[in-house]
Amino acid sequence: MASSIRLPATASETASFHSFDGGFVERAAFCRPDRYRTVEAAVASRPVIARGGGYSYAAASFGSGSLVLDMTRLDRVLRFEPAKSLVEVEAGMRLEQLLALTAPRGLILPVQPGYPAITVGGCVAANVHGKNPQREGTFRQSVVDLTLLHPRLGTLRIDHEHEPDLFELTCGGYGLTGIILAATLRLEPLAGWTASLERVPIETLAEGLAGVRERTGSASFAYTWHEGTPAPGVFGRGFVYVGQLPEGPLPPRGEVVPRYRHLTAASRRRFVVPLWGKATSRLFGASFRAAEGMRAVQREMPLFDALFPFARRGEYFLLYGRRGLAEYQSLVPHEAASDFLRDLEREVLRARAPVVMASIKLFRGEKRLLRFEGDGVCVTLNLVRSAEALRFLEVLDRLTLEFSGLPHIVKDSRLPAGVVARSYPGYAEFLEKRRALDPGRTFRSELSTRLEL
Amino acid sequence: MTAVVVGASAGLGRELAEALAAAGHDLFVVSSDVRDLEALASDLRIRHGVRVVVLALDLGGELGGLDRLKRAAAELGGPDALLLPIGWTAAADDATLGRDVAERLVRTNFLSVTAVVAELLPELRRRPRASIVGFGSVAASRARGTNMAYSASKRALQTWFEGLRHACAGTTVRVSFYVLGYLDTSLAFGRRTLLPRADPARLAERVVRDLGRLEGVLYYPRAWRLVGAALPLVPFFIFKRLKL
């Protein structure tokens, strides 16, 4: 009798959810479980999608009428074995929480995407990359096993030996294979807490590519920053940044994560009017280059700032205003990279596209399923979101397809299904396996609907 | 110090466990689902290096197995503080509430607390200094048609704690009772609230800071003392129109 009463009440609220790029917004019901049985009750009842920090540029954690399951309260450490370099955490744990635990013990997660409030579950679902994917690969390479909740299969512990297909599908599966409850992660030794950053000036994208190719192998990480202003002689100017992590003292407990204001997809929209424009981008680019030129060529900084350069510089995203930004990330094979960059520059200058900045880094990995991964060069462009910018993204789609590249699914809230189907060789395989696993599409988001998954 | 937290795996209880562990106190945590308890215990042991003993008990059920409380508490050397942030609300707590749900509401919010205190009070009285902390609700100041059994059970609890404080006067046990406004926990989640919900982590820090220092009836957030005092004075012809 009394045992038939469902506890606790699985109440939901409604809220407006925004993709981080500002391109998609939807009002949706959401709940924020802090008990396992609440998660189970939510999954059993309706179409649902898990949400972590909500930092995906595409609407991967809401949309299509799904109940949004905010996993951030499930953020506990379940197991920590420093001697084996292993840690098991719940999916809602933020990277900064994990770093605060492991760094004082001389351990670190090798792959750290760009913002510290991203959750572990989000990292698995998007198979994110860090500062040096050429050396570290992508997030899935740090995942030892996952605890996954699926309404039909129950709660499963999956890894390369148990349910290997499901494990593969879940790493980079955009939350469409079930609710990731927990992950066991492999850590690597952390030598010190100070990063050394060297700056090398460059004049073109091609020089940037040559620079990262030359330095990535010997550095902890290497990437470029390029001015985006679409003017000859200006577009592509910038720096190669080469980072090393020398040995040194480890951070004391409680001093790993500095105080900073969390930027969210909703708070990013604080400025109504965008302050980035062609004139301001050019002014910023020139000022930034001048300011960098006055600093020492080599400087040291806390590792936190090197790992998460935008955590304490959130203004960069605020300046895009309520309308938001458009980011395009394309992973092109090494042999096509030079030609891709040449054509990219030509198209930017021809269209006078509202690019704010560009960046390059190298990648290593296996092209499979819907993972943004492979051997090649990753090129990123940030644009002021406008009709003009969205038209230019279609040019970038065409270039990416022409050079056998991959567009990054979670970086672009508009990416059409046709482009993904043509560029990702594993699209059909993912679709088939996903349909076999979840024919009723229990797990769905705007992203999954748009990509016809 | 060793603290017992009943209702520890979620909401305010979890925040209290976190604040106590962060202050270096060993813990004995009680809740209904062993999975949540194990996860909480691992987390607190790893991050704060404290000892944590868990006990899964469904205190909204038949209230059996309470003797296990005493045995488990003894594993940590006896409790110095007993915190009881246990509570539950039903979705439709009106005049048609079924007997099963009404009984569970009263057991969870009131009888479970009295039973746990009865079990551990002799141990607490043997400690040189000890504290018992209960948690009520401003909702008990004046019942509405949408939270009838909940406010009745919380009012009963507040009255019972008055008696408990009286009973413990002159002993080493200090009794405090927090009357809470809206908190940002699952109890308030999905409900329209007239005033903003307070952060349970901040409340937990305050409770731990004031453990053994303050006693009697305390309000959190403090402004809710005014709300609690004013609500019974509102004429019924106005009160019946209020959407709280």
Interface residues (C-beta under 8 A of the other chain):
Chain A: M1 A2 S3 S4 I5 L7 P8 A9 A11 S12 E13 C31 R32 P33 D34 R35 Y36 R37 T38 R76 V77 L78 R79 F80 E90 L101
Chain B: S9 A10 G11 R14 S32 D33 R35 D36 A39 L40 S42 D43 I46 R47 G60 G61 W88 T89 A90 A91 D100 V101 E103 R104 S186 F189 G190 R191
